Amino acid sequence: MEIYQSYNDEPEDTFSSLSEELYCDLYEIEMERFSDDIVFYRKNLPVWGSVLEVGCGTGRITKPLTTKNRIVVGIDISLHMLKKAVKEKIPNCNYINMDMKQPAFSINFDAIIIPYNTLNLLPRENDIVSCLANFRSLLTQNGKIYLQLFIPDKNLTLNSGRAFQFQMFDKPEGGKIIKEILRQYSAESLTVLVEERYRIRPMKKGYENQNLNHFYTIAGFPYDKWVSLFHQAGLHIVDSWGDYDLNPFHPQDSSCLIAILGC
């Protein structure tokens, strides 16, 4: 074992690229216990009718929202995610491999949900407006869009544009997973470069530790910009909150916007 004289002498950690298939596995492990948004949608969605979920992933939200009186259709661009979703067959619950920028339906929906910062994955304004306008056209009369957005707060925009957070969760077969999220905000492009790092620690003899990461860019628009984009798509905010405890949204301090949009 090599002994270093100071932390500065230690070699930097190296990370291998995270495959989409493994990312889906890690996503499922990480999100399986999160249900605050599900509670919110159950309370606010129409009891009867049809619902479209955009970016349904593994069906974490789609499945519990489906009832004998409510049909839920989930769309996602990732086949790996959808393969996990369809493992459990539920009546009135359907999945389609589809890009949210190009929705193709011949039916309308009583509600559309765009959960967990899915819309942030479109960093270009015109794509967001086009996407929202397309979904607005798929709503029935008096239909609503329910969404959750990431909004850069002052801790990110004023702290050299950088932020770091981490969490730890258990691997089902034993061991730990340490997830680190590094964000780099650009005031010029109003985008956020996100690096997600996963340090997988099996804690078993014969199993090696893994350091994996992947990068993606999301929209980092302030609240006022989002309101403008909604209006351009023919939508307006009916109600909004800063978290799933229904606390008020404060543009400078809240990094989460939960909103109901109407036509």
C-alpha positions as CSV (number, residue, x, y, z in Angstrom):
1,M,0.0,0.0,0.0
2,E,1.4,3.4,-1.0
3,I,1.3,6.1,1.7
4,Y,0.9,9.7,0.6
5,Q,2.3,12.6,2.4
6,S,-0.8,14.8,1.9
7,Y,-4.2,14.8,0.3
8,N,-2.8,16.7,-2.7
9,D,-0.5,13.8,-3.5
10,E,-3.3,11.3,-3.9
11,P,-4.3,10.4,-7.4
12,E,-7.6,11.8,-8.7
13,D,-10.6,9.4,-8.9
14,T,-11.2,8.0,-12.3
15,F,-14.7,7.3,-13.6
16,S,-15.9,5.0,-16.4
17,S,-18.8,5.8,-18.6
18,L,-22.2,4.6,-17.3
19,S,-24.2,2.5,-19.7
20,E,-27.9,3.2,-20.2
21,E,-28.9,-0.2,-19.0
22,L,-27.0,0.1,-15.7
23,Y,-28.3,3.7,-15.3
24,C,-31.9,2.3,-15.5
25,D,-31.0,-0.2,-12.8
26,L,-29.6,2.5,-10.5
27,Y,-32.5,4.8,-11.2
28,E,-34.9,2.1,-10.2
29,I,-33.1,1.4,-6.9
30,E,-32.8,5.1,-6.1
31,M,-36.4,6.1,-6.9
32,E,-38.3,3.1,-5.6
33,R,-39.0,4.7,-2.2
34,F,-39.9,8.2,-3.5
35,S,-43.7,8.6,-3.5
36,D,-44.4,12.3,-2.6
37,D,-45.3,13.1,-6.2
38,I,-47.5,10.1,-6.5
39,V,-49.5,11.3,-3.5
40,F,-49.9,14.7,-5.1
41,Y,-51.1,13.4,-8.4
42,R,-53.6,11.0,-6.8
43,K,-55.1,14.0,-5.0
44,N,-55.2,16.3,-8.0
45,L,-55.8,14.2,-11.1
46,P,-59.3,13.5,-12.4
47,V,-60.8,10.3,-10.8
48,W,-62.2,9.3,-14.2
49,G,-60.8,9.5,-17.7
50,S,-57.4,9.2,-19.4
51,V,-54.0,10.4,-18.3
52,L,-50.7,10.7,-20.3
53,E,-47.4,10.6,-18.4
54,V,-44.5,12.0,-20.3
55,G,-41.1,10.5,-19.4
56,C,-42.6,7.5,-17.5
57,G,-39.3,5.7,-17.0
58,T,-39.9,2.4,-15.2
59,G,-43.5,3.1,-14.5
60,R,-42.9,4.3,-10.9
61,I,-45.7,6.8,-11.2
62,T,-47.8,5.3,-14.1
63,K,-48.7,2.1,-12.2
64,P,-50.0,3.4,-8.9
65,L,-52.1,6.1,-10.8
66,T,-53.9,3.5,-12.9
67,T,-57.3,2.5,-11.6
68,K,-60.4,0.8,-13.1
69,N,-61.7,4.2,-13.8
70,R,-58.5,5.9,-15.0
71,I,-56.5,4.8,-18.0
72,V,-52.8,5.9,-17.9
73,V,-50.5,5.9,-20.9
74,G,-46.8,6.3,-20.3
75,I,-44.3,7.4,-22.9
76,D,-40.5,7.3,-22.8
77,I,-37.7,7.5,-25.2
78,S,-35.7,4.8,-23.4
79,L,-36.4,1.2,-24.3
80,H,-34.3,0.0,-21.3
81,M,-36.7,1.9,-19.0
82,L,-39.8,0.6,-20.7
83,K,-38.6,-3.0,-20.6
84,K,-38.6,-2.6,-16.8
85,A,-42.0,-0.9,-16.8
86,V,-43.8,-3.6,-18.8
87,K,-42.6,-6.5,-16.5
88,E,-45.7,-5.9,-14.4
89,K,-48.9,-6.1,-16.3
90,I,-51.7,-3.9,-15.1
91,P,-55.1,-3.3,-16.7
92,N,-55.6,0.2,-18.1
93,C,-51.9,0.8,-18.0
94,N,-50.0,1.1,-21.3
95,Y,-46.5,2.1,-22.4
96,I,-45.3,3.5,-25.7
97,N,-41.7,4.2,-26.9
98,M,-42.0,7.8,-28.0
99,D,-40.0,11.1,-28.1
100,M,-41.8,13.8,-26.1
101,K,-40.8,16.3,-28.8
102,Q,-42.9,14.3,-31.3
103,P,-46.0,13.0,-29.6
104,A,-48.2,11.1,-32.0
105,F,-51.7,10.4,-30.7
106,S,-55.1,10.3,-32.3
107,I,-56.9,10.6,-28.9
108,N,-57.1,13.3,-26.3
109,F,-56.3,13.1,-22.6
110,D,-58.1,14.5,-19.5
111,A,-54.7,15.3,-17.9
112,I,-51.1,15.2,-18.9
113,I,-48.3,14.9,-16.3
114,I,-44.7,15.8,-17.0
115,P,-43.0,14.7,-13.7
116,Y,-39.7,14.9,-12.0
117,N,-37.9,17.6,-14.1
118,T,-38.6,15.8,-17.4
119,L,-39.2,19.0,-19.3
120,N,-35.8,20.4,-18.1
121,L,-34.2,17.8,-20.4
122,L,-35.1,20.1,-23.3
123,P,-32.5,22.9,-22.9
124,R,-33.7,24.9,-26.0
125,E,-36.6,27.3,-25.7
126,N,-38.2,26.5,-29.0
127,D,-38.2,22.8,-28.2
128,I,-40.0,23.5,-24.9
129,V,-42.6,25.7,-26.5
130,S,-43.3,23.2,-29.3
131,C,-43.5,20.3,-26.9
132,L,-45.9,22.1,-24.6
133,A,-48.0,23.3,-27.5
134,N,-48.3,19.8,-28.8
135,F,-49.4,18.5,-25.5
136,R,-51.9,21.3,-25.1
137,S,-53.5,20.2,-28.3
138,L,-53.9,16.7,-26.9
139,L,-55.9,17.9,-23.9
140,T,-59.7,17.5,-23.7
141,Q,-61.8,20.5,-22.8
142,N,-60.8,21.8,-19.3
143,G,-57.9,19.4,-19.3
144,K,-54.7,20.3,-17.3
145,I,-51.0,19.7,-17.5
146,Y,-49.2,18.9,-14.2
147,L,-45.5,19.2,-14.1
148,Q,-42.4,19.5,-11.8
149,L,-39.5,21.7,-12.9
150,F,-36.0,22.3,-11.6
151,I,-35.4,26.1,-11.1
152,P,-31.8,27.2,-10.3
153,D,-31.9,28.9,-6.9
154,K,-29.5,31.6,-5.6
155,N,-27.3,28.9,-4.1
156,L,-26.5,27.7,-7.6
157,T,-26.6,31.0,-9.6
158,L,-24.5,33.0,-7.0
159,N,-22.1,30.3,-5.9
160,S,-19.7,30.5,-8.9
161,G,-22.5,28.6,-10.7
162,R,-21.5,25.4,-9.0
163,A,-23.3,23.0,-6.7
164,F,-22.6,19.6,-5.2
165,Q,-24.8,17.1,-3.4
166,F,-24.7,13.4,-2.6
167,Q,-26.8,10.6,-1.2
168,M,-26.2,7.0,-0.2
169,F,-28.6,4.1,-0.7
170,D,-28.4,0.3,-0.3
171,K,-27.9,-2.2,-3.1
172,P,-30.6,-4.9,-3.0
173,E,-28.0,-7.7,-3.1
174,G,-25.9,-6.0,-0.5
175,G,-23.4,-3.1,-0.4
176,K,-23.8,0.6,-0.9
177,I,-24.2,3.1,-3.7
178,I,-23.0,6.6,-3.3
179,K,-24.5,9.1,-5.7
180,E,-22.9,12.5,-6.3
181,I,-24.4,15.2,-8.4
182,L,-22.3,18.1,-9.6
183,R,-24.0,21.0,-11.3
184,Q,-22.4,23.8,-13.4
185,Y,-24.7,26.7,-14.2
186,S,-24.2,29.0,-17.2
187,A,-25.7,32.4,-16.9
188,E,-25.0,33.0,-20.6
189,S,-26.9,30.0,-22.0
190,L,-29.3,29.5,-19.0
191,T,-28.3,25.8,-18.9
192,V,-27.0,23.5,-16.2
193,L,-24.4,20.9,-17.0
194,V,-25.0,17.9,-14.7
195,E,-22.6,15.2,-13.9
196,E,-24.0,12.2,-12.0
197,R,-21.4,10.0,-10.3
198,Y,-22.1,6.6,-8.9
199,R,-19.6,4.9,-6.5
200,I,-20.8,1.3,-6.3
201,R,-19.4,-0.5,-3.2
202,P,-20.4,-4.2,-3.2
203,M,-18.6,-4.8,0.2
204,K,-18.2,-8.4,-0.8
205,K,-15.1,-10.5,-1.3
206,G,-14.5,-11.0,-5.0
207,Y,-16.5,-8.0,-6.1
208,E,-14.7,-4.9,-7.2
209,N,-15.7,-1.3,-6.5
210,Q,-16.9,0.7,-9.5
211,N,-16.8,4.5,-10.2
212,L,-19.2,5.4,-13.0
213,N,-20.5,8.7,-14.3
214,H,-22.5,10.3,-17.1
215,F,-23.2,13.9,-18.2
216,Y,-26.2,15.7,-19.5
217,T,-27.4,19.3,-20.0
218,I,-30.7,20.7,-18.7
219,A,-32.6,23.9,-19.0
220,G,-31.7,26.3,-16.2
221,F,-34.3,29.0,-16.8
222,P,-35.5,31.3,-14.0
223,Y,-39.2,31.3,-13.0
224,D,-40.1,34.3,-15.2
225,K,-38.7,32.7,-18.3
226,W,-40.8,29.5,-17.7
227,V,-43.9,31.6,-17.3
228,S,-43.1,33.3,-20.7
229,L,-42.6,29.9,-22.3
230,F,-45.9,28.7,-21.0
231,H,-47.7,31.7,-22.4
232,Q,-46.0,31.1,-25.8
233,A,-47.4,27.6,-25.8
234,G,-50.9,28.9,-25.0
235,L,-50.8,27.9,-21.3
236,H,-50.9,29.6,-18.0
237,I,-50.3,28.6,-14.4
238,V,-53.5,27.7,-12.5
239,D,-51.7,26.9,-9.3
240,S,-48.1,26.3,-8.1
241,W,-46.1,25.3,-5.1
242,G,-42.4,25.0,-4.1
243,D,-42.6,21.4,-2.9
244,Y,-44.9,18.4,-2.3
245,D,-45.8,19.7,1.1
246,L,-47.6,22.5,-0.9
247,N,-45.4,25.3,0.5
248,P,-45.4,28.5,-1.6
249,F,-42.9,28.8,-4.4
250,H,-40.3,31.5,-3.9
251,P,-38.3,32.3,-7.1
252,Q,-35.1,33.2,-5.3
253,D,-35.1,30.3,-2.8
254,S,-37.0,27.4,-4.3
255,S,-35.3,25.0,-6.7
256,C,-38.5,23.0,-7.3
257,L,-41.6,24.3,-9.1
258,I,-44.7,22.2,-9.0
259,A,-47.4,23.6,-11.3
260,I,-50.8,23.0,-12.8
261,L,-51.2,24.5,-16.2
262,G,-54.4,25.4,-18.0
263,C,-55.2,26.5,-21.5
